[in-house]
Amino acid sequence: MPLDTAASFALPEDADAATLVGRVWRPEIGPSVVVLRDGALVDISGSFATVRDLCETADPAAAARAAGGETIGTLADILAATPRTARGAGPYLLPPIDLQAVKAAGVTFAISMIERVIEEQVRGAPERAASVRAEINAIIGEDLAALKPGSEQAAQLKALLIEKGAWSQYLEVGIGPDAEVFSKAQVLSSVGHLAEVGIHPMSSWNNPEPEMVLVVSSAGTIVGATVGNDVNLRDVEGRSALLLSKAKDNNASAALGPFIRLFDGGFTLDDVRAAEVRLRVEGEDGFVLDGSSAMSKISRDPADLVAQTVGKNHQYPDGFVLYLGTMFAPIQDRGAKGEGFTHHVGDIVTIGSPKIGRLQNKVVRCPDAEPWTFGVAALMRNLAGRGLL
């Protein structure tokens, strides 16, 4: 199935009012920071060599709007040339971040917390998920959204579940005082809109995780947002939480984009708090899955998750992006009854939000995804050679 390369598909509903920045690969030049203006992408690398540099300014949105630069093509033409099979001699879109660390918060929605407990209990065997789900819901209930993490009520529930032998490490980070924040991917290893996302060949039970992603400066200031796919191997993490890095950090396993929408008078953190993140998976077998995450149902406020990530005890001199977690529960059966959802090679995954735009990727096995070869050393050499450092 073809990817949707239309500009209107990628952009937010109010694109004319949005400050959208990203990155483009320019053949014979290299990665360039761009801003969208009147349907075209303008290279502002002369002012900001990296997206990291732009995000470190006092007002990134104003700085991006004021920066001069070279128009390198229409968004429509650049998107058409972005899928790996469609590239030619012209520029194509990259993921919109560069030197930022890629972090993710887990178990931030009650429903996903229950699913993580199920993964732990079934030890990677999807055929047991439905029966275990029923058992757990009978003990803890299906709706924990009103329970404030770290509260006295949460502590009381913890004591009750321990007494019943039903406590889990996932409940600890879901309703306890400390959030789960982990490293999702290496710097520069993420993939962008119209790229391939990778599923490790060892996995037979996996899923997309549609999430809002915050962009944060080194000072801990949230400067913008995008959407992302925190690709997850349910069977691997279910075997042991100590396998989290193997379940989460693989070739092409962290997608985000198409652009960063910078905060300004028309788009703020409150828009993120009120956002709906939508998911659609379309398979070559005719399977279709639709889902969504309402950010209003998140258990921990996005600002609190950022505060637990950065501070006096943990600095990020190049800033970071933070996946905020998902309430999407992939329990719709695709194969055998009771085994729930898992990806097939060739799936088209679309994740979007009205004020952000839509991120679309095609599922492949990790060894078949486009290799990641351009790392930090390559970026520094490239920028130095262009006189941008």
C-alpha positions as CSV (number, residue, x, y, z in Angstrom):
1,M,0.0,0.0,0.0
2,P,1.3,3.5,-0.8
3,L,2.1,6.1,1.8
4,D,0.2,9.4,1.7
5,T,2.6,12.1,0.6
6,A,0.1,14.9,0.3
7,A,1.0,18.1,2.2
8,S,-2.6,18.5,3.5
9,F,-2.3,15.1,5.1
10,A,0.8,16.0,7.0
11,L,-0.2,19.4,8.3
12,P,-2.3,20.5,11.2
13,E,-5.8,21.8,10.5
14,D,-4.7,25.4,11.3
15,A,-1.4,25.2,9.5
16,D,-1.6,28.8,8.4
17,A,-1.4,29.9,12.0
18,A,1.2,27.4,13.1
19,T,5.0,27.8,13.5
20,L,6.3,24.5,12.0
21,V,10.0,23.6,12.0
22,G,11.8,20.5,11.0
23,R,14.7,19.1,9.1
24,V,15.4,18.2,5.4
25,W,18.2,16.2,3.8
26,R,19.7,18.3,1.0
27,P,21.8,16.1,-1.4
28,E,25.4,17.3,-1.7
29,I,24.8,19.6,1.4
30,G,23.4,17.5,4.3
31,P,20.8,18.0,7.0
32,S,19.2,21.4,7.1
33,V,16.9,23.1,9.6
34,V,13.7,24.3,7.9
35,V,10.6,26.3,8.6
36,L,7.3,26.1,6.7
37,R,6.3,29.3,5.0
38,D,3.4,29.6,2.5
39,G,3.6,26.0,1.5
40,A,7.4,26.0,1.0
41,L,10.3,24.9,3.2
42,V,12.9,27.6,3.9
43,D,16.4,26.5,5.0
44,I,17.3,28.6,8.1
45,S,20.5,26.7,8.8
46,G,22.5,29.9,8.4
47,S,20.9,31.2,11.6
48,F,20.4,27.8,13.4
49,A,22.7,25.0,12.5
50,T,20.6,22.5,14.5
51,V,17.1,22.3,15.7
52,R,18.7,22.1,19.2
53,D,20.1,25.6,18.7
54,L,16.8,27.0,17.7
55,C,15.1,25.4,20.7
56,E,17.7,27.0,23.1
57,T,16.6,30.5,22.1
58,A,14.4,32.6,24.4
59,D,11.5,32.4,22.0
60,P,12.0,29.7,19.4
61,A,8.8,30.4,17.5
62,A,9.6,34.1,17.1
63,A,13.2,33.2,16.2
64,A,12.1,30.7,13.5
65,R,9.6,33.2,12.0
66,A,12.3,36.0,11.9
67,A,15.1,33.9,10.5
68,G,16.2,34.5,6.9
69,G,17.0,31.7,4.5
70,E,16.8,30.0,1.2
71,T,13.5,28.5,-0.1
72,I,14.5,24.9,-1.2
73,G,11.2,23.7,-2.5
74,T,7.5,23.2,-1.9
75,L,6.4,21.0,0.9
76,A,4.4,18.9,-1.6
77,D,7.5,18.2,-3.8
78,I,9.7,17.4,-0.8
79,L,7.1,15.0,0.7
80,A,6.7,13.2,-2.6
81,A,10.4,12.5,-2.6
82,T,10.6,11.4,1.0
83,P,9.7,7.7,0.9
84,R,12.9,5.6,0.4
85,T,11.6,4.2,-2.9
86,A,10.8,7.6,-4.3
87,R,14.0,9.5,-3.7
88,G,16.0,11.2,-6.4
89,A,18.3,14.1,-6.7
90,G,16.2,16.5,-4.6
91,P,15.7,17.1,-0.9
92,Y,13.6,14.9,1.4
93,L,12.1,15.2,4.9
94,L,14.0,14.0,8.0
95,P,12.8,13.6,11.5
96,P,12.4,17.1,13.1
97,I,15.0,16.7,15.9
98,D,18.7,16.3,15.9
99,L,20.9,16.6,19.1
100,Q,18.1,16.2,21.6
101,A,18.0,13.1,23.8
102,V,15.0,10.8,23.0
103,K,13.1,10.0,26.2
104,A,9.8,8.3,26.9
105,A,7.4,8.1,29.8
106,G,5.6,4.9,30.4
107,V,2.4,3.7,32.1
108,T,1.0,7.2,32.2
109,F,-2.6,6.2,31.4
110,A,-4.7,3.8,33.5
111,I,-5.7,1.5,30.7
112,S,-2.1,1.1,29.4
113,M,-1.0,0.4,33.0
114,I,-3.4,-2.5,33.1
115,E,-2.1,-3.8,29.8
116,R,1.5,-3.7,31.1
117,V,0.4,-5.7,34.1
118,I,-1.1,-8.2,31.7
119,E,2.1,-8.4,29.7
120,E,4.0,-9.2,32.9
121,Q,1.6,-11.9,34.0
122,V,1.4,-13.7,30.6
123,R,5.2,-13.7,30.2
124,G,5.0,-12.9,26.5
125,A,2.2,-15.4,25.6
126,P,-0.5,-13.5,23.9
127,E,-3.0,-16.3,24.0
128,R,-3.3,-15.9,27.7
129,A,-4.0,-12.2,27.7
130,A,-7.8,-12.2,27.6
131,S,-8.2,-14.5,30.6
132,V,-5.6,-12.6,32.6
133,R,-7.2,-9.3,31.7
134,A,-10.5,-10.4,33.2
135,E,-8.8,-11.6,36.4
136,I,-7.0,-8.3,36.9
137,N,-10.0,-6.2,36.2
138,A,-12.0,-8.1,38.7
139,I,-9.4,-7.2,41.4
140,I,-8.5,-3.6,40.6
141,G,-11.3,-2.4,38.4
142,E,-11.3,-1.1,34.9
143,D,-11.2,2.6,35.7
144,L,-8.2,4.0,37.7
145,A,-8.1,7.3,35.8
146,A,-9.4,9.2,38.8
147,L,-6.6,7.9,41.0
148,K,-3.9,10.5,41.5
149,P,-0.4,8.9,41.4
150,G,1.5,9.3,44.7
151,S,-1.7,10.2,46.7
152,E,-2.8,8.7,50.0
153,Q,-5.6,6.8,48.1
154,A,-3.0,5.3,45.7
155,A,-0.9,4.2,48.7
156,Q,-4.0,2.5,50.2
157,L,-4.7,0.7,46.9
158,K,-1.1,-0.5,46.8
159,A,-1.3,-1.9,50.3
160,L,-4.5,-3.7,49.3
161,L,-3.1,-5.2,46.1
162,I,0.1,-6.4,48.0
163,E,-2.2,-8.1,50.5
164,K,-4.0,-9.9,47.6
165,G,-0.8,-10.8,45.9
166,A,-1.6,-8.7,42.8
167,W,1.0,-6.0,43.1
168,S,3.1,-5.2,40.0
169,Q,6.1,-3.1,39.1
170,Y,3.9,-1.5,36.5
171,L,1.3,-0.4,39.1
172,E,4.3,1.1,41.1
173,V,5.1,3.5,38.3
174,G,1.4,3.9,37.3
175,I,0.0,5.1,40.7
176,G,3.2,5.5,42.8
177,P,5.0,8.8,43.3
178,D,7.7,8.3,40.7
179,A,7.1,8.3,36.9
180,E,8.7,5.8,34.6
181,V,11.0,7.7,32.3
182,F,13.4,5.8,30.0
183,S,15.7,6.3,27.1
184,K,13.7,5.4,24.0
185,A,16.4,5.9,21.3
186,Q,19.9,7.2,20.6
187,V,20.5,10.7,19.5
188,L,19.9,11.1,15.7
189,S,18.4,7.5,15.4
190,S,14.7,8.4,15.2
191,V,12.8,8.3,12.0
192,G,10.4,10.8,10.5
193,H,7.2,11.1,8.4
194,L,7.0,8.6,5.5
195,A,9.9,6.5,6.8
196,E,9.9,2.9,7.7
197,V,9.4,1.8,11.3
198,G,11.1,-1.4,12.5
199,I,9.8,-4.5,14.4
200,H,12.5,-6.8,15.7
201,P,12.4,-10.2,14.0
202,M,12.3,-12.0,17.4
203,S,8.9,-10.5,18.2
204,S,5.5,-12.0,17.4
205,W,3.4,-9.7,19.6
206,N,4.0,-6.0,19.1
207,N,2.1,-2.8,18.5
208,P,2.4,0.9,17.8
209,E,2.0,3.4,20.6
210,P,0.5,6.7,19.4
211,E,1.8,9.5,21.7
212,M,2.2,13.3,22.0
213,V,5.9,14.2,22.2
214,L,7.1,17.3,24.0
215,V,10.2,19.2,22.9
216,V,12.2,20.5,25.9
217,S,15.2,22.9,26.1
218,S,18.2,22.3,28.3
219,A,16.6,24.6,30.9
220,G,13.6,22.4,31.2
221,T,11.4,24.8,29.2
222,I,8.8,23.0,27.0
223,V,9.0,24.8,23.6
224,G,6.9,22.7,21.3
225,A,5.3,19.4,20.5
226,T,4.8,16.8,17.8
227,V,3.3,13.3,17.6
228,G,5.2,10.0,17.7
229,N,5.2,6.3,17.6
230,D,6.9,4.6,20.5
231,V,7.0,1.2,18.8
232,N,6.8,-1.6,21.4
233,L,7.5,-5.3,21.5
234,R,4.9,-6.6,24.0
235,D,6.2,-10.2,24.2
236,V,9.8,-9.1,24.9
237,E,8.9,-6.6,27.6
238,G,6.4,-9.1,29.0
239,R,9.1,-11.7,29.5
240,S,11.0,-9.3,31.8
241,A,10.9,-5.6,32.5
242,L,14.7,-5.8,32.4
243,L,14.3,-6.3,28.7
244,L,12.8,-2.9,28.2
245,S,15.7,-1.6,26.1
246,K,15.4,-4.6,23.8
247,A,11.6,-4.1,23.5
248,K,11.9,-0.3,22.9
249,D,15.2,0.6,21.3
250,N,15.7,-1.0,17.9
251,N,16.5,0.1,14.4
252,A,13.7,2.5,13.3
253,S,11.7,2.0,16.5
254,A,11.2,5.7,17.4
255,A,9.2,7.7,14.9
256,L,8.1,11.4,15.3
257,G,7.0,14.3,13.2
258,P,6.3,15.5,10.6
259,F,7.2,18.8,12.2
260,I,7.7,20.4,15.6
261,R,4.9,22.9,16.3
262,L,6.5,25.5,18.4
263,F,4.6,27.2,21.2
264,D,3.3,30.6,20.6
265,G,0.2,32.7,21.2
266,G,-1.9,30.2,19.2
267,F,-0.5,26.9,20.5
268,T,0.5,26.2,24.1
269,L,0.9,23.4,26.6
270,D,-2.8,23.6,27.3
271,D,-3.5,22.5,23.7
272,V,-1.3,19.5,24.4
273,R,-3.3,18.7,27.5
274,A,-6.5,18.9,25.6
275,A,-5.3,17.0,22.5
276,E,-6.6,13.8,21.1
277,V,-4.0,11.5,19.5
278,R,-5.5,9.3,16.8
279,L,-4.2,6.0,15.4
280,R,-5.0,4.0,12.3
281,V,-3.4,0.8,11.2
282,E,-4.1,-0.5,7.7
283,G,-2.8,-4.0,6.7
284,E,-2.1,-5.5,3.4
285,D,-4.5,-8.3,4.6
286,G,-7.4,-5.8,4.7
287,F,-7.2,-5.5,8.5
288,V,-8.0,-2.0,9.8
289,L,-7.5,-0.8,13.4
290,D,-8.6,2.6,14.7
291,G,-7.8,4.0,18.1
292,S,-7.1,7.2,20.1
293,S,-5.7,8.6,23.2
294,A,-7.3,11.5,25.0
295,M,-4.6,13.5,26.7
296,S,-7.2,14.7,29.2
297,K,-7.2,11.2,30.7
298,I,-3.4,11.1,31.4
299,S,-2.6,10.2,35.0
300,R,0.3,12.6,35.3
301,D,0.4,16.2,33.9
302,P,2.9,16.7,31.1
303,A,4.7,19.4,33.0
304,D,5.1,17.0,36.0
305,L,6.6,14.4,33.6
306,V,9.1,16.9,32.3
307,A,10.0,18.0,35.9
308,Q,10.7,14.4,36.8
309,T,13.0,14.1,33.8
310,V,15.2,17.1,34.1
311,G,16.5,19.2,37.0
312,K,19.3,19.5,39.5
313,N,19.8,15.7,39.5
314,H,19.7,15.2,35.7
315,Q,20.7,17.6,33.0
316,Y,20.3,17.5,29.2
317,P,22.6,20.2,27.7
318,D,21.1,19.7,24.3
319,G,17.6,19.4,25.5
320,F,15.4,16.3,24.9
321,V,12.1,15.1,23.5
322,L,9.7,13.2,25.7
323,Y,7.1,10.8,24.5
324,L,4.2,11.2,27.0
325,G,2.7,7.6,26.9
326,T,-0.5,6.3,25.4
327,M,-3.9,5.0,26.5
328,F,-4.2,2.9,23.4
329,A,-4.9,-0.7,24.3
330,P,-4.2,-3.0,21.4
331,I,-6.7,-5.8,22.3
332,Q,-8.6,-6.1,19.0
333,D,-8.0,-9.6,17.7
334,R,-6.1,-9.8,14.4
335,G,-5.6,-13.5,14.3
336,A,-6.6,-16.2,16.8
337,K,-9.3,-15.2,19.2
338,G,-7.9,-13.8,22.5
339,E,-4.5,-13.0,21.1
340,G,-5.2,-9.3,20.4
341,F,-3.3,-7.2,17.9
342,T,0.1,-7.5,16.4
343,H,1.8,-5.9,13.4
344,H,2.3,-7.5,10.0
345,V,5.0,-6.4,7.7
346,G,3.6,-3.9,5.3
347,D,1.2,-2.2,7.8
348,I,0.7,1.5,7.3
349,V,0.5,3.3,10.6
350,T,-0.9,6.8,10.8
351,I,-0.7,8.8,14.0
352,G,-2.1,12.3,14.2
353,S,-3.6,15.1,16.1
354,P,-5.6,18.1,14.7
355,K,-3.2,20.8,15.8
356,I,0.0,18.8,15.0
357,G,-0.6,17.0,11.7
358,R,-0.2,13.3,10.8
359,L,2.8,11.0,11.0
360,Q,2.7,8.0,8.7
361,N,5.1,5.1,8.5
362,K,5.3,1.6,6.9
363,V,6.2,-1.4,9.1
364,V,9.1,-3.6,8.2
365,R,11.5,-5.9,10.1
366,C,14.4,-4.0,11.7
367,P,17.0,-5.5,9.4
368,D,15.0,-4.3,6.4
369,A,14.6,-0.7,7.6
370,E,16.8,2.0,6.2
371,P,20.1,1.7,8.1
372,W,21.1,4.4,10.5
373,T,24.5,5.6,9.5
374,F,24.6,9.4,10.1
375,G,25.5,9.9,13.7
376,V,26.7,12.7,15.9
377,A,30.3,12.6,14.6
378,A,29.0,12.8,11.0
379,L,26.8,15.7,11.8
380,M,29.6,17.6,13.5
381,R,31.9,17.1,10.5
382,N,29.1,18.1,8.1
383,L,28.3,21.3,9.9
384,A,32.0,22.2,10.3
385,G,32.6,21.7,6.6
386,R,29.7,24.0,5.8
387,G,31.0,26.7,8.1
388,L,28.0,26.4,10.4
389,L,29.9,25.7,13.6
